[in-house]
Amino acid sequence: AKPTAAVQAPKAEEVDPFEKHLMAEGYRPEMQGGEKVYCRKEAPLGSRLSGQKSCGSAEQWKLREDQTKEGVSKAQRAAVNPKGS
């Protein structure tokens, strides 16, 4: 008897860990102009009115998150060492 080769199911599309992070944060993938973007509605602070829809590519959201983290880090360093010395 000939050994039969195991049939492997095609791998499910691998999802980028940052894309998983975006979906956990409430962003939903959409196609706009042939490009995959992540969108969510964001209500203005203190408003009960419906918010605006914010969309961006995974790369754009990653850049914004990195810039926000850097800004927080700078603010924390300035608070600990206000004279910069």
Summary of the structure (lengths in Angstrom):
residues: 85
radius of gyration: 21.5
end to end distance: 79.1
largest distance: 81.2
contacts: 142
relative contact order: 0.11
helix: 36%
strand: 21%
